Amino acid sequence: MVNRANPPQLRLVFLAMIVALIMAACGGQPTTQLPTADARALFTYISQSSPYKQWGTWPKDQWNDFTTLLKSGAPHGGVVRIYVNDIALAAAKDFKGQLPEGSIIVKENYTGNDPAQPGSLDALTVMYKVKGYDPEHNDWFWAKVKPDGQVDAEGKVGMCYGCHAQPGNKDYVLRYGFGSEPAVISAAVEPQQMP
């Protein structure tokens, strides 16, 4: 007796095989479209579509071990943890002066003042490089979002780019120096509080 499979079932099996091959060719992770320059869309992206806690961080250097909680200061809170998406991390290995479009840096801001006792997560401050968004400030989109997604600040936030433009910055990045001493080591600079 010959077993004849249902043609629609064969099509589904064939389609599943093609999807599996494409995912294997892409490193096993489906490609997720980057969000628009909007804090809510960005929060959805970093919390659901591409969870930032699964990202890497800047390579450890002689000034900071980014795999741990770090001492910080206002406006980010006394303790922070930094995550960096694959686009920014790949560019950091061969830094050319600016991070590429699609780079995202997430800084968890904690309420405590000691990395050994960080307190609770108070906010996420995010830098997101969006081509053409703000050429005067290297196209960075800035956001401060509460852990529940409530937006405190977003867009071309003067306090953010004003502080991050301080001497020694590398494309508005302060804590990581791309092989040289970073502009800020212990976050001793305390600009005015963010809204």
C-alpha positions in Angstrom: 0.0 0.0 0.0 1.4 3.4 -1.0 1.1 6.3 1.6 0.3 9.5 -0.2 0.9 12.6 1.8 -1.6 15.4 1.5 -0.1 18.0 -0.9 -0.8 21.0 1.4 1.0 19.2 4.2 4.0 18.6 1.9 4.0 22.3 1.2 4.0 23.2 4.9 6.9 20.8 5.5 8.8 22.2 2.5 8.2 25.8 3.8 9.4 24.9 7.3 12.6 23.4 5.8 13.2 26.6 3.9 12.7 28.8 6.9 15.0 26.6 9.0 17.7 26.9 6.3 17.4 30.7 6.2 17.6 30.9 9.9 20.7 28.7 10.0 22.3 30.9 7.3 21.6 34.0 9.5 23.2 32.6 12.6 20.0 31.0 13.9 18.4 34.3 14.9 15.6 35.8 12.8 16.2 39.4 11.7 14.3 42.0 13.5 13.6 45.3 11.9 15.0 48.3 13.9 12.4 50.7 15.4 11.6 54.2 14.4 12.9 57.2 16.4 10.2 56.9 18.9 10.7 56.0 22.6 7.7 53.7 22.8 8.7 51.8 19.7 12.3 51.7 21.0 11.2 50.4 24.3 9.1 47.6 22.7 12.2 46.7 20.6 14.6 46.5 23.5 12.2 44.8 25.8 10.4 42.4 23.5 11.7 42.2 19.9 15.4 42.2 20.7 15.7 42.0 24.6 18.6 44.1 25.6 19.5 41.8 28.5 20.5 39.2 25.8 23.0 41.7 24.3 26.6 42.0 25.1 28.4 45.1 26.5 31.6 47.0 25.9 34.8 45.0 26.2 36.4 45.2 29.6 39.3 47.8 29.7 41.7 49.0 32.3 39.1 51.6 33.5 35.8 49.7 33.6 34.5 46.1 33.7 31.3 46.5 31.8 30.1 43.0 32.7 29.2 44.2 36.2 27.3 47.0 37.8 29.2 50.3 37.7 29.4 53.3 40.0 27.7 56.3 38.4 26.1 59.6 39.1 23.3 62.0 38.2 21.3 62.0 36.0 21.7 58.2 35.7 21.6 57.2 39.4 24.3 56.0 41.6 24.7 52.6 39.9 24.4 51.6 36.2 24.7 48.6 33.9 25.4 49.1 30.2 24.3 46.9 27.3 25.2 47.3 23.7 23.6 45.8 20.6 25.6 43.7 18.1 25.8 46.6 15.6 27.6 48.9 18.1 29.7 46.1 19.5 31.0 45.0 16.1 31.9 48.6 15.3 33.8 49.0 18.7 36.2 46.3 17.5 37.4 48.5 14.7 36.2 52.0 15.7 36.3 54.6 13.0 35.3 57.6 15.0 31.5 57.1 14.9 29.2 54.2 15.6 27.1 53.1 12.6 23.4 53.6 12.1 21.4 51.1 14.2 23.8 51.2 17.2 21.9 51.1 20.5 23.3 51.6 23.9 21.0 50.8 26.9 22.0 52.0 30.4 20.1 50.6 33.3 19.8 53.3 36.0 19.5 52.0 39.6 18.4 53.8 42.8 21.3 52.8 45.0 24.7 54.3 45.3 26.8 51.1 45.7 27.2 48.4 43.0 27.2 45.8 45.8 23.7 47.1 46.7 22.3 48.7 43.6 18.8 49.2 44.8 15.9 48.9 42.3 15.9 49.6 38.6 14.6 53.2 38.2 14.9 53.8 34.4 16.6 52.9 31.2 18.5 55.6 29.3 19.0 54.8 25.7 21.1 56.1 22.9 20.0 55.0 19.4 21.7 56.0 16.2 19.1 56.8 13.5 20.4 57.9 10.1 19.4 61.5 9.3 17.6 62.0 12.7 19.9 64.7 14.1 23.0 65.3 12.0 24.2 68.1 14.2 24.6 65.5 17.1 25.8 62.5 15.0 22.2 61.3 14.6 21.6 60.1 18.1 18.1 59.7 19.4 17.9 59.8 23.2 15.3 58.3 25.5 14.7 57.9 29.2 12.0 55.2 29.9 10.8 53.8 33.2 10.9 49.9 33.5 7.2 49.8 32.7 7.7 51.7 29.4 6.5 55.1 30.6 8.5 57.7 28.6 10.2 60.4 30.7 12.2 62.1 27.9 12.8 61.4 24.2 14.2 62.8 21.0 16.8 65.6 20.7 17.2 66.0 24.4 19.6 68.9 25.0 20.7 67.8 28.4 21.7 64.4 27.0 23.7 65.5 24.0 25.0 68.5 26.0 26.6 66.3 28.7 27.7 63.6 26.3 29.5 66.2 24.1 32.0 66.9 26.9 35.7 66.8 26.1 37.0 63.3 25.5 33.8 61.8 24.3 33.9 59.3 21.4 30.7 59.8 19.3 28.9 61.0 22.4 29.9 57.9 24.3 31.5 58.7 27.7 32.1 55.5 29.7 33.9 53.5 26.9 36.9 55.0 25.2 37.4 52.5 22.3 40.9 51.6 23.4 41.8 54.9 25.0 40.9 56.5 28.3 37.2 57.3 28.4 35.9 60.8 29.1 34.2 59.6 32.3 35.5 56.8 34.4 33.6 57.0 37.7 30.8 59.3 36.4 31.9 62.0 38.8 30.4 64.6 36.5 26.9 65.5 37.8 24.9 67.6 35.4 21.4 68.8 36.3 18.7 66.2 36.8 16.8 64.9 33.7 13.0 65.4 33.8 
